[in-house]
Amino acid sequence: MKKISKNELKEIIKKFLGRAIKRDSQVKNDIIKQNNEYLYYNDFKLNVGFGQGKFASKPWLVFLKDDNKTSNGIYPTISYFYSEKVLIIGKGISDENPAKLKWVLKDDDEKWIDLPFDINKCKKCYYKKYYKIEKLSDLTEKILEEIIFYLEDIMRDYPN
């Protein structure tokens, strides 16, 4: 288990988004591991998905805690919707299996189905913020700071 800093997480987000924009899914372990150790931010284990067999329309970088999985649980997520060129920071909830835990919801949590885009994934999820990002240079330092701010806010909403 290797804990990473805020600055290291910023670099990981840049790497993830760069690959998502280019639709490059060849290597993913270098995003979530260092020296064969999984990376953790605020006690959440990083995981990434670019699709299986073909590139996903919604690659994701998620932060897992306890026994939660993307297929069965809740998790903070950074998702990139390739066709809409939108990066979303939100509260993920598995579609396939019912999650045992429930998110603490706040007034600023919006449902993904209410996004102004035709996104048919993660109908039970909530988001804090989304950004229109067409190229990596659109990901400014200000946006990275906001992403970390919202991500940490979501992590605090994780039920104990």
Steps between C-alpha positions, in 0.01 A plus 500: 500500500652828388335823605523780247499876543264753349763592239552134408124462461495800264759326281295179502187691397695660213630161389153344520337783307775503237439132431123541508512782243735302273304178561823332605429205727820302447641536850307576814709367786742793488204723591396300808826334612858596582761228552219240496324675789147634460464873548274650765372852547338581838471125570316435171661257255531625143355294217460581133298365210535566128282214377546131438584398145406838358530852631218599735274794422545599866848429637524555872739557788340390826595494866400184685469443873415198710362217284335728241552426131380680190268205438371489857526808717545875527809703417622848411549516123658710231342398169568622148220473246688482174221590255390801707857600597386541860688421821272433798589486869240308694369237734501168322250225573521158338242436229534121493451411867335690784750677721497413870588855599318822411659836429440790734325741262527879517314784335772542236486133389330480160379185326695391192176452314441877537821590316446705183650218292367171369684279748339163553750363750493501878135596534520474880815715533534859617742769392654807657648667193566442132741660257505519122850374413586435137880494530741453787598868498139580605584341836636809676656518846180671622288210374738246656470681835119495470502129412703422813272724709185321381664158523600560863149629575356178357746292702377670818144394405600133495301325777707382797 
